[in-house]
Structure formats: C-alpha cells, structure tokens
C-alpha cells in the first residue's frame, strides 16, 4: 500500500542525500578531525561505489513515487535537485542551513500528496505549514551542529552562519527558528482541528527544544 511506497521513497531520498553529501565533502572530511574517520576518507568504500549507491537509491525513490500517483512522480525531480544541491551550498552561501531545512521539509509535503494528490488551497496549506515546521526545526538544529566547525569552516573558506556571525548569533537564530517550528505545528493542529494527542506531542516537542537550547552556550564552541 501507500505506506510501503512512502517509506521506500523516504529511505531512497535520505540515502541519496547522505551519499552525495559524503561524495561532495570527501576531501574536506579527510582534513576535518571531526569527520576524518568517515568511510570515504578512511578508504573503506570507493567513491564510485558511493556514487552507484546514490544512483540506486535515487532510482528507488523515483520508482516509489511513480507507484504512488502521477503528481508525486512529476515532483520527484524537484526533490532530487534539493537532495543533491544541498551538499554544495556551503561552498558559496551561509544560507546553507535554510536550504537543508527546506530539503527535509519536502518530506511531509510529499507524504501528504502521496495520500491526497489534490491541487487546491485547502489541501495544500496544511502540508506546506508542516513542511515549513520541519524546515525550521532541521535548519535550527543545523545551526547548532555547525558551531562545531567554526574554525575549520573559516580556515577552508566554507560558509555557515556560525562561521560568519559567530556562535552567539547562530544560537539566537536557532532559537527563533525552533520557536517558529512549534508555532507552525500549532497552526497545523488548529487548521485541521486535531485532537489532544497532537497537542501533547507539540508540548513535548516544545519542551525538548527548550531543554536543548538550555544545554548549549556560545562559549562551548
């Protein structure tokens, strides 16, 4: 059923993104102490093998989209552009965090359209808001994650908000994005009139994000 094909499409998309990211960053990963133990820098796997794995995963994603409905198949190239393009964004813009968020934000939109491929304002607003919630969540987390590589990024000409504006500003922006994520989730629940389990889940998510931000301090990076 749709659950199987959505799961396969999601797994294929995730694999494409990770494989291309490893290929694009192989040289930098070898120089960065934090990532030097990854498979490609350690020559545990050949670049051509990683590339073939990415192509296979992409084929699985597109085939799975075709099994869902024509709209999902038609939109699958857009997903591929985001999945492949993200790996290169940090080479020329510190907007890379937002691009990563938007890439992951495609997932709930695709899942929604897999079940209800209707083009109308009423049908598209909830998944778009849900996609933006995921985008803000992931992008905000990537801001925190990228603080680990501030010195490395500056030394090698890579772009990120932490390396451009410092960890203090990066964490402040991350807080704003995570607050927006919770607000967008609440908007989805309100529009769809979702029951109390959804609101408990949103409350737990908000608490976890607050806890996460209380753990991080600019001086830690």
N, C-alpha and C positions, 0 to 999 in steps of 0.2 A: 504494500500500500504506500501512500504518500510518506508515511513516517520513515520507511526504509530508504526511499529515494532522497528525501530531505537530509537524512543522516549521511548517506553516501556523498551527496553533493557538498555538505558541510565538511566532511573529512577530506574530500578531494581538494576543496578550496584552501583549507588550512594547510594541507601538505604542500600545495603549490607555493603558498606564501612563505612558508618556512624554508623550503628547498631553494627558492630563488633568493631569499634573503641571505642564506648561507653562501650561495654562489657569489652573490654580489659583494659580500663582506669578507670573503675568504682571506684576502691579503691583509685587510685591517684586523681581522680576528687573530691572525697569526702574530701581529705586533702588540695587541692589547693583552696584558696579563690576565684580565678577567675572562677572556674568550679564547685564549691560546690552546686550551685543551679540547676544543670542539673537534668534530670528526675530520673536517677538511684540513684545518691547519696541522692536525696530527697525522694526516695522510691515511686515515683509517678507511676512507672512501675516496674514490676518484671524482674529479669534477664532472666528467662525462657521465658517470653513474648517477650523480646527483641530478644532472640535467635530464637524463632519461626518466628518473623517478618523478621529476616535476612534470614532464610531459604526460606520463602515465596518469598521474593524479589529476592533471587538467582534463584529460580525456574522460576520466571517471566523473568529474564534476559536470562537464558539458553533457555527457550521456545521461546522467541522472536528471539534469534539468530538462532534457528532452522527454523523459518519461513522465514528468510532472504535468507540464502544459506548454503550449507554444510561446506564451509570454515569458516564462522562465527561460526557455531556450533562447529567445531573442535577446534577453537581457544578460545572458551569461557572458558575452564578450566584454560588457561593461565591468562585470565583476573581475574578469581576468586582468583588465587594464589596471584596476586598483590593486589587485593582489601582486602583480609584477611591479607596478610603478612605485609602490611604497619603498621598496628596498633601495631605491636610488634618490629619494627625495632629500635625505640628509646631506647629500653632496652639494646641494645648491640652495636650500631654504630651511630656516628654523620652523617653518610651518609643518615639518615632517610629522610632528606629534598629532596634529589635527588630521593629516592625511591618513595616518594609521587608524585613528578613531573612526573616520568615515569608512575606511575599508572594512573594519569589523562591524560597523553599523549597517552594512549591506545585509548581513546575515538575517536579522529578524525581519527585514523587509522582504527578503527572498522567501523566508519561511512562510510569511503571511500570504504572499502572492502564489505560493505553491498550493495553498488550500483554497484561496479565493482570488482568482486572477481577474478581478473586475476593475476596470478603469473608471473610477468616479471619485469625487472629492470625499464623500462619506467613507469609502472603503480605503482610501489612501492616507488620510490624515493620521489614524491611529498607528499604522506601521511606520510612517515617517517620523512621528514623535518617538516611537520606540527605538527606531534606528538612531535618532539623534541622542537619545538617552544612553545607548550603548557607546556611541561615538564619544560623548563627553566622558563617560566612565573610563573607557580604554585610553583616550588621549590624556586624561588627567593622570592615570596611572603611569603612562609612558613618560610623562614629565618627571615623576618621582624616580623612575627607573633610570632615566638618562642622567640624573645627577651623579651617578656612579662614574661616569665617563667624562666629566667636565674637562679635566686636564688633558686627557687623551684626545678628545674632540678638538680642543683648541690647538694642540700641537700638530694635528694632522689635517686641519682645515675642514673638519666636519661641522655641520650646522645643527644646533639644537638651542632651545630656549635656555636651558641651564648654562650652556657654554657662552651664550650671547648676553644674557641678562643676569646670570648668577643664580645660585640655589634658592635664595630668599624669594626672588620674584617668581621663579619656577614653581615653588611650593604654594605661593599665593594664587597663582593662576590655576594650579591643580585643585585647590580648594574651591575656587569659583566653579570650575568645570564639574566637580563632583556634586556641588550643591545644585547646579543646573540639571545634572543627571537625575537626582532624586525628584526635582520639580517636574521634569518631563515624565518620569514614571508615574507620578501622581496625576498628571494631566491625562495620561493614557487610561488610568483607572477611572477617572472621573468621566471621560468621554464614553467609555464602554460600560460604565456602571458595574464595575467588577465587585465581587463580594469580599468579605472580610479577610479571607486568606491572602488575597493580593496585598491588602494594606498592611497586614502583619509582615509580609515579605519585604515590602518597601521600608517599613520601620526598621527591620533587621538590617537591611542594606544601608540605610542611613546611619545606623549606629556603628556598623563596621567601618564605614568611610570616616566617620568622626574619630573612631579609635585609631584608624590607620594614620590619619593626619596628626594625631597627638603623639604618635611614635616618632615621627620624623622632625628633625631640626636642621636648619641650614648649616650649622657648624659641624654636622656629622659628615658633610661631603667636602 
